[in-house]
Amino acid sequence: MVALRYLLLVLALAGAAESLLVSGSSRRSAATQASSASTYHVVARPKSKCTLPPSLQINEDSHDRQQLLDAVASPLRKTKPFLWLHYGDGDFESMTDMTSNSFEGADLESQCVRDGIKEMFLGSDSFAGGDLSFIEEAEAKPAVYESLGAFFLCKETNPDLHEQMERFAHFHPEHQYAYHDDFYFPVGNETSLPKDSWVVAARQAKRPVVIVGPKHLDSLQCMLGHTAFFELPIPTKGCSDIDRLVPQLVKFSQSRFPEESVLFVVAGGSIGKMIAYKAFQSLKKKDMFVDVGAALDAYAGRKSRPYNQDLKKFCAESKAWMAFETCKTECGSIRSDISCQHCRGSV
């Protein structure tokens, strides 16, 4: 069901550069990100009218996103900490108590999962500045970027979810952080500039990278050069992985990189988001967390979404980033000047 609905959305949301009509006004969305092997790896916005839930105030300005990319690329060893969370239809369904499922068959209906997604979406006081003054607390407030796949909420294409999210937003008018019309933090490709790709930005800055997610992502050493990998098995069930992994991430960062900003790259659906959210509460003065979802799957040879079925497109863009086995089987003679590489594993 979820795969069919997503495929229908991909077909309906063609035309990445088109203007979008929302609630009767013309808008050009920050999420006009092309499909397939593009900078963002996300479906495009619809050509036709898209009415979003009126009680859900969603920003379009991409200025904050650029600041976060700049933080990753910074030559300073300790840079601006932030948390990037992206929300899709499964998350929206779960938090509004609808029947919810995912491509991977993850558990989105346990009460702890529903409650956890709601807490992330609305924000919590655990990010407050404690005994700081009002001005100091405002200045010290960590950057939390709530990135909403608004294309899932169009009344014209998904009326039931639109109605449920409108009701949810109406009954929860207060939230800690702004909502942005966005989706994945920009992955880019191997020729991107740092301002357009967190991968290139991290490599340029020699930023320590830690992956948290399913086992196949540990094969992306050539792409990410990660210093550590923490496995989050999928499909996820319940919330026990949160209690298991969060203390490990906090301990690793504080012991291995006490004076350096670590970039945590987190996958694993809603549970992955919740792990990032909980760990960031302890590391909000230092580290960066990016909820990447399925954005990296293609590089590891996983055809997990409609937009990553043609792996040869990813070979053509970023052959040097492909996992070794995937490169050998999928890339073939594509860009023959670049050989498939075995890279050092994480420790």
Steps between C-alpha positions, in 0.01 A plus 500: 500500500768752600709417192202548270403829662856630478526398136174678420637810671819483296295481182270780610771733625686551173648835404772596747530862390130578497336755728272361767159638594435457869184624671428723204838675483793434269811360667829361378600230745846431638415136439492526120770238506528279195431130517736208432875547538491871567637730764225423748360162391140592569180521301412832343213729592175488300427723205138537605346653810606358834307611807693438820338478846433868584582459871845363416726798441783390271795720404655502154821694562809285440733741684510279810590196292796683350622600846502135602698400191746776579535363855592156365756656265650729764878468552440545872524171685209603722224651291127574520309198639168411341237231454332432164181294515291417193140377507316290244154354469565212741604746772194718441272196513661369817482826695132546407413143609417383150586156366865540406763290323830540320695358206716298739208374709605698806278517805333843492198414712644415843397769745861586583566566131191716455581698816865538401417641158255745655761615750757560225253679277379736773835535679568473870636709784801269525680731256453801730798685638446420866601791725599730212339839464232546233746669262774245567258213450378646170858535377594150620190331360619215278408489134226242445385483137161330465483404132151405385420309184213737434424330168345217704249741653329638189124491538466427129713182505474376860178637655487265801852579615442870429193497725671312783804730499276807494318367806831419671645845430179669614510324838877550539556862393821541702826340398863567587649522152396626159379265228672514161378392158795274432592133527851352482809695601675542161723205417627640170747301291876467477532818289280716726629800686499483881215751508285248311594173669550397862712206379745726315490753785593236757780361286645846436494585871636157599202481730471181711197309371310230690232289333202365693277277292452168318804289423519578128593863574828387656614418144512872412853556625612645164214747511501602865833391649319442828694442819235279661184306422216412738252251361126561518336183361199542273210463504485660843264367766397699805740747660768290672767603248472859626599407854777276367663740254460850644742447795753343264494799265534749785790310654677463165479869419603623843790258535638495145432858386449714812607823325380427148161506331401154381260451209259217585332361188189316615267269307238250609159661461317655792713318758813641337355849531417441865855380568639817340253714695582340836877496448498864390348597834829397662727622218319818397796723589738320269376256237299484178233239424349439157202269456575373148218248463548297181707768322821291506352159416579509128872549561494175699306321227158509667204577274281606788290778345354590160767769454796262542402209274749592225838460667682578177393863537681510832803333339506770233483779759711362782679177410774571754238508775349159422562205732758263351270205425227729368753678280623169355154364423315817399749751363677277247662711228332822616771764542778252423760753614389436860561157651292341775680545829533308826525760778607464860224377729369681806641429844 
